[in-house]
């Protein structure tokens, strides 16, 4: 009898988990089934799977970015960071059509003052938005050193690349 009660509770929990997951992420049926099976069989979320549950992202034009739908490249940038500048220069090599055809939106998350944005970013011609609440995002993603590049697709962190000279090379590989 006790096993039956545990089974009933487990099925209710599984239904709750499934409902919760379907509300916060947008996965294709096959991806959803794979994720759900991994969670229920191993009782763990796959290491490569991280759901973004951080603050809303507010941009310079006061719009709110919804990471639940779409593909985003978050580029964490610091003014005195040579590798950060190299990352943005490598993004500059891609046309606006490339970003549109791949449905990729670029968000620059920076620790520089708002008054410096125009001077710092006017040389870049790829489509991007600048996050106004960068301090919250830097804290949420625990960015200690710059640059950091994070790819989020349909609310799921697909890839994180932390600082150093290899960042630009990996970023270009991802974009190809």
C-alpha positions as CSV (number, residue, x, y, z in Angstrom):
1,X,0.0,0.0,0.0
2,X,2.8,2.4,0.9
3,X,4.5,1.8,-2.5
4,X,1.2,2.6,-4.2
5,X,0.9,5.9,-2.3
6,X,4.6,6.8,-3.2
7,X,3.9,5.9,-6.8
8,X,0.8,8.2,-6.8
9,X,2.8,11.1,-5.3
10,X,5.6,10.5,-7.8
11,X,3.2,10.7,-10.7
12,X,1.7,13.9,-9.3
13,X,5.2,15.4,-9.0
14,X,6.1,14.3,-12.5
15,X,3.0,16.1,-13.8
16,X,3.9,19.2,-11.9
17,X,7.5,19.1,-13.2
18,X,6.2,18.6,-16.8
19,X,3.8,21.5,-16.5
20,X,6.4,23.8,-15.0
21,X,9.0,22.9,-17.7
22,X,6.4,23.5,-20.5
23,X,5.7,27.0,-19.0
24,X,9.2,28.2,-18.8
25,X,10.9,26.7,-21.9
26,X,10.1,26.3,-25.5
27,X,11.5,23.0,-26.8
28,X,10.7,20.9,-29.8
29,X,8.8,17.8,-28.8
30,X,11.8,15.5,-29.2
31,X,14.1,17.8,-27.1
32,X,11.4,18.1,-24.5
33,X,10.9,14.3,-24.2
34,X,14.7,13.8,-24.0
35,X,15.0,16.4,-21.2
36,X,12.0,15.1,-19.4
37,X,13.2,11.5,-19.6
38,X,16.7,12.4,-18.3
39,X,15.2,14.3,-15.4
40,X,12.7,11.5,-14.4
41,X,15.2,8.6,-14.9
42,X,18.2,10.2,-13.2
43,X,16.5,12.7,-11.0
44,X,18.9,15.3,-12.3
45,X,19.0,18.1,-14.8
46,X,21.6,17.4,-17.5
47,X,24.8,19.4,-16.8
48,X,24.6,21.1,-20.2
49,X,21.1,22.3,-19.5
50,X,20.6,25.6,-17.7
51,X,17.4,27.7,-17.7
52,X,17.8,31.4,-17.6
53,X,15.7,32.6,-14.6
54,X,17.5,35.9,-14.1
55,X,16.1,39.5,-14.2
56,X,14.3,40.9,-17.2
57,X,16.8,42.5,-19.6
58,X,16.1,46.2,-20.2
59,X,17.8,47.8,-23.2
60,X,18.9,51.3,-24.0
61,X,15.7,52.0,-25.9
62,X,13.7,50.9,-22.7
63,X,12.4,47.7,-24.3
64,X,12.4,44.4,-22.4
65,X,14.1,41.5,-23.9
66,X,12.3,38.1,-23.6
67,X,14.9,35.3,-23.6
68,X,12.1,32.7,-23.7
69,X,11.8,32.9,-27.4
70,X,14.6,33.3,-29.9
71,X,18.4,33.0,-30.0
72,X,20.6,35.5,-28.1
73,X,24.3,36.1,-27.9
74,X,25.1,38.0,-24.7
75,X,28.5,39.6,-25.0
76,X,30.0,40.8,-21.6
77,X,32.2,43.7,-22.3
78,X,34.6,45.9,-20.3
79,X,36.2,49.1,-21.6
80,X,39.8,48.2,-20.9
81,X,39.5,44.6,-22.1
82,X,41.5,44.0,-25.3
83,X,39.8,40.6,-25.8
84,X,36.3,42.2,-25.4
85,X,37.1,44.6,-28.2
86,X,38.4,41.7,-30.4
87,X,35.1,39.9,-29.8
88,X,33.1,42.9,-31.0
89,X,35.4,43.4,-34.0
90,X,34.9,39.7,-35.0
91,X,31.1,40.2,-34.8
92,X,31.6,43.3,-37.0
93,X,32.8,40.9,-39.8
94,X,29.3,39.5,-40.2
95,X,26.6,41.3,-42.1
96,X,23.3,42.4,-40.7
97,X,21.7,39.8,-43.0
98,X,23.7,37.0,-41.3
99,X,22.2,37.9,-37.9
100,X,18.7,38.2,-39.4
101,X,18.8,35.0,-41.4
102,X,20.1,33.1,-38.3
103,X,17.6,34.9,-36.0
104,X,20.5,35.8,-33.7
105,X,20.2,38.9,-31.5
106,X,23.2,40.4,-29.9
107,X,23.0,42.0,-26.4
108,X,26.0,43.8,-25.1
109,X,26.3,43.6,-21.3
110,X,28.9,46.1,-20.0
111,X,30.2,47.7,-16.9
112,X,30.9,51.1,-18.5
113,X,28.9,54.2,-17.9
114,X,25.8,55.0,-20.1
115,X,27.4,58.3,-21.1
116,X,30.2,56.4,-22.8
117,X,28.1,54.0,-24.8
118,X,28.0,56.0,-28.0
119,X,31.8,56.6,-28.0
120,X,32.5,53.0,-27.2
121,X,30.1,51.2,-29.5
122,X,29.6,53.5,-32.5
123,X,32.3,51.8,-34.6
124,X,30.3,48.5,-34.7
125,X,27.8,48.0,-37.5
126,X,26.2,44.7,-36.5
127,X,22.7,44.8,-35.0
128,X,23.0,44.9,-31.2
129,X,21.3,46.2,-28.2
130,X,22.9,47.3,-24.9
131,X,21.5,46.1,-21.6
132,X,20.9,48.9,-19.1
133,X,20.7,46.6,-16.1
134,X,24.1,45.1,-16.8
135,X,25.2,45.0,-13.1
136,X,22.3,42.6,-12.4
137,X,23.3,40.4,-15.3
138,X,27.0,40.4,-14.5
139,X,26.0,39.3,-11.0
140,X,23.5,36.7,-12.1
141,X,25.9,35.0,-14.5
142,X,28.8,35.4,-12.0
143,X,31.1,37.1,-14.5
144,X,34.4,37.6,-12.8
145,X,36.6,38.3,-15.8
146,X,35.9,39.7,-19.2
147,X,35.1,38.8,-21.9
148,X,32.3,36.3,-21.5
149,X,30.0,35.1,-24.3
150,X,26.8,33.3,-23.5
151,X,24.5,31.9,-26.1
152,X,20.8,31.5,-25.0
153,X,18.2,29.8,-27.2
154,X,14.6,29.7,-26.1
155,X,15.5,30.4,-22.5
156,X,18.2,27.8,-22.3
157,X,21.9,28.6,-21.9
158,X,23.4,26.6,-24.7
159,X,27.0,27.7,-24.4
160,X,29.2,29.8,-22.1
161,X,32.7,30.9,-23.2
162,X,34.8,32.5,-20.4
163,X,37.5,35.1,-21.2
164,X,40.9,34.9,-22.7
165,X,42.4,35.0,-26.2
166,X,40.5,31.8,-27.3
167,X,37.1,33.5,-26.8
168,X,37.1,35.2,-30.2
169,X,38.2,32.0,-32.0
170,X,35.4,29.9,-30.3
171,X,32.9,32.7,-31.0
172,X,33.7,32.7,-34.7
173,X,33.4,28.9,-34.8
174,X,30.0,29.1,-33.3
175,X,28.8,31.7,-35.7
176,X,30.0,29.8,-38.8
